[in-house]
Amino acid sequence: MPQIDDQTRIELEAAAFRTLRAHLMEKRPDVQNIDLMNLAGFCRNCLSRWYQEAANARGIEMTKDEGREAFYGMPYDAWRDAHQTEADAAKTAQFDQAFAENVGKK
């Protein structure tokens, strides 16, 4: 692996994050959060929470809703209404297990 200074590493990580966000938001909005959580143990909401937590850790006050809006580029409810579908009981049960294993108790 080539030697990369800290600033360049940070910039590359940020670019990868922006690409992941764009992929999930623009190229694949059809992929449901519940499917992401069930298969990968994280979803768009997790990414928005990690963004919020990073801001809070740096002394930037950001609520859960503000973190979601920063990630989704709009209020979460608007994105959900435009892109999310109802999950069946099996997916919901799988989600509850994945959430508990990867995020914690609801």
Sequence and secondary structure as in RCSB ss.txt:
>XXXX:A:sequence
MPQIDDQTRIELEAAAFRTLRAHLMEKRPDVQNIDLMNLAGFCRNCLSRWYQEAANARGIEMTKDEGREAFYGMP
YDAWRDAHQTEADAAKTAQFDQAFAENVGKK
>XXXX:A:secstr
     HHHHHHHHHHHHHHHHHIIIII TTS HHHHHHHHS  HHHHHHHHHHHHHHTT    HHHHHHHHHSS 
HHHHHHHH     HHHHHHHHHHHHHHT   
